[in-house]
Amino acid sequence: MIRLSKRMSRHLRHAPQEVGLTLDQAGWVDLDDFARALRTTRERVREVVARNDKQRFAIEDGRIRASQGHTVEVELDLPVTEPPSVLYHGTVAASLPDILREGLRPMRRHDVHLSATVDTAIRVGSRRGKPIVLEVAAAAMHADGHEFRVSANGVWLTAAVPPAYLRELP
């Protein structure tokens, strides 16, 4: 299941063309076409979607897409949403000097990914080593004109986070 989930992420977020797929403008692809392209069944794809604790994928009207994290050009059509007062970002010590100097940038993705909880930020940061959690003054950013969106799986998205809105948690 983990292997299939990783393949699904790759082909719905980054490289659909490798398996002969083309995502529509909003990142959707026909579920049956997707299952065939990955040489699996519709049922196995649905099982991965149902079991994925991070809810990385959405199925709707016989189509599937990744909830966020794309490097291919898509428009998820998520509405601008007022964020909570603070959000969080998990990272590692090696990245901290650049982040504190330049802020959070989307890198290869479309947006910076933020979480609503410290625990989620810790889990995200842990993927690359000992995690460091940054607190983002989201309400202040919003008041200053920065836009936020929230994906179907609760990941908060924004274009960038300037360093003035960041604070390292102890």
C-alpha positions as CSV (number, residue, x, y, z in Angstrom):
1,M,0.0,0.0,0.0
2,I,2.9,2.4,0.8
3,R,4.5,1.7,-2.5
4,L,1.3,2.3,-4.4
5,S,0.6,5.5,-2.4
6,K,4.1,6.8,-3.3
7,R,3.5,6.0,-7.0
8,M,0.1,7.7,-6.8
9,S,1.7,10.8,-5.3
10,R,4.4,10.9,-8.0
11,H,2.0,10.6,-10.9
12,L,-0.7,12.9,-9.5
13,R,1.7,15.6,-8.3
14,H,4.8,15.5,-10.4
15,A,5.0,13.2,-13.4
16,P,1.7,12.1,-14.9
17,Q,3.2,12.0,-18.4
18,E,5.5,9.1,-17.2
19,V,2.5,6.8,-17.2
20,G,0.8,8.4,-20.2
21,L,-1.7,10.6,-18.2
22,T,-2.6,14.2,-18.6
23,L,-4.2,16.0,-15.6
24,D,-6.9,18.5,-16.3
25,Q,-6.4,22.1,-15.3
26,A,-7.5,21.4,-11.7
27,G,-5.3,18.3,-11.4
28,W,-8.0,15.7,-11.9
29,V,-7.7,12.5,-14.0
30,D,-10.2,9.7,-14.7
31,L,-10.0,7.1,-11.9
32,D,-10.2,4.1,-14.2
33,D,-7.5,5.6,-16.5
34,F,-5.3,6.3,-13.5
35,A,-5.7,2.7,-12.1
36,R,-4.9,1.3,-15.6
37,A,-1.8,3.6,-16.0
38,L,-0.5,2.4,-12.6
39,R,-1.3,-1.3,-13.5
40,T,-3.5,-1.7,-10.4
41,T,-7.2,-1.8,-9.8
42,R,-9.7,0.9,-9.0
43,E,-10.4,-0.8,-5.7
44,R,-6.7,-0.7,-4.6
45,V,-6.5,3.0,-5.5
46,R,-9.7,3.6,-3.5
47,E,-8.2,1.6,-0.6
48,V,-5.0,3.8,-0.6
49,V,-7.2,6.9,-0.6
50,A,-9.3,5.7,2.3
51,R,-6.3,4.5,4.4
52,N,-4.1,7.5,3.8
53,D,-3.9,9.3,7.2
54,K,-2.8,12.5,5.5
55,Q,-5.7,12.4,3.1
56,R,-3.3,13.2,0.2
57,F,-5.9,12.3,-2.5
58,A,-9.5,13.2,-3.3
59,I,-11.9,11.1,-5.4
60,E,-14.9,12.9,-6.8
61,D,-17.3,12.0,-9.7
62,G,-15.1,9.1,-11.0
63,R,-12.0,11.2,-10.9
64,I,-8.9,11.4,-8.6
65,R,-6.4,14.2,-7.8
66,A,-3.7,15.0,-5.2
67,S,-5.0,17.5,-2.6
68,Q,-1.9,19.6,-2.9
69,G,1.9,19.5,-3.4
70,H,2.0,19.7,-7.1
71,T,5.0,20.6,-9.1
72,V,3.1,20.4,-12.4
73,E,0.9,23.3,-13.3
74,V,-2.6,23.0,-11.8
75,E,-5.2,25.3,-10.4
76,L,-6.8,23.7,-7.4
77,D,-9.5,26.4,-7.2
78,L,-9.3,26.6,-3.4
79,P,-11.1,29.7,-2.0
80,V,-9.1,32.3,-0.1
81,T,-9.8,31.6,3.5
82,E,-9.1,33.5,6.7
83,P,-6.4,31.5,8.6
84,P,-6.2,30.9,12.3
85,S,-4.0,33.3,14.3
86,V,-1.0,31.0,14.0
87,L,0.1,28.2,11.8
88,Y,3.2,26.0,11.9
89,H,5.9,24.8,9.6
90,G,8.2,21.8,10.2
91,T,11.8,22.0,9.0
92,V,15.3,20.9,10.0
93,A,18.3,22.9,11.4
94,A,20.2,22.9,8.1
95,S,17.4,24.9,6.5
96,L,16.9,27.3,9.3
97,P,19.5,30.0,8.5
98,D,18.1,30.4,4.9
99,I,14.5,30.4,6.2
100,L,15.1,33.1,8.8
101,R,16.9,35.2,6.2
102,E,14.6,34.7,3.2
103,G,11.4,33.4,4.7
104,L,9.5,30.3,3.6
105,R,9.4,29.9,-0.2
106,P,7.5,27.2,-2.1
107,M,10.7,25.8,-3.7
108,R,9.5,23.4,-6.4
109,R,5.9,23.5,-5.3
110,H,3.2,26.0,-6.0
111,D,2.8,27.1,-2.4
112,V,4.3,27.0,1.0
113,H,2.6,24.3,3.1
114,L,1.7,25.0,6.7
115,S,-0.1,23.0,9.3
116,A,-2.7,23.9,12.0
117,T,-0.9,21.9,14.7
118,V,2.5,21.7,16.2
119,D,2.3,17.9,16.1
120,T,1.8,17.9,12.3
121,A,4.7,20.3,11.8
122,I,6.9,18.0,13.9
123,R,5.9,15.0,11.8
124,V,6.6,16.9,8.6
125,G,10.0,18.1,9.9
126,S,10.9,14.6,11.1
127,R,11.0,13.3,7.5
128,R,14.4,14.9,7.0
129,G,16.0,14.7,10.5
130,K,15.5,16.3,13.9
131,P,12.5,18.6,13.5
132,I,12.4,22.3,14.2
133,V,9.0,24.0,14.3
134,L,8.4,27.5,13.2
135,E,5.3,29.5,14.2
136,V,3.8,31.6,11.5
137,A,1.9,34.7,12.5
138,A,-0.9,33.9,10.0
139,A,-3.5,36.4,11.2
140,A,-0.9,39.2,10.9
141,M,0.1,38.1,7.4
142,H,-3.6,37.9,6.4
143,A,-4.2,41.4,7.8
144,D,-1.3,42.6,5.8
145,G,-2.8,41.3,2.6
146,H,-1.3,37.8,2.2
147,E,-3.8,35.2,1.0
148,F,-4.3,31.7,2.5
149,R,-6.1,28.7,1.2
150,V,-6.8,25.4,2.8
151,S,-6.7,22.1,0.9
152,A,-9.2,19.3,1.4
153,N,-6.9,17.5,3.8
154,G,-6.3,20.6,6.0
155,V,-2.9,21.7,4.7
156,W,-2.8,25.5,4.7
157,L,-1.3,27.1,1.6
158,T,0.2,30.5,0.9
159,A,2.5,31.9,-1.7
160,A,5.4,32.7,0.7
161,V,6.0,33.6,4.3
162,P,8.3,36.6,4.8
163,P,10.8,36.2,7.7
164,A,9.1,38.9,9.8
165,Y,6.2,36.5,10.4
166,L,8.3,33.6,11.6
167,R,9.3,32.6,15.1
168,E,11.2,29.4,16.1
169,L,9.4,27.5,18.8
170,P,11.6,26.4,21.7
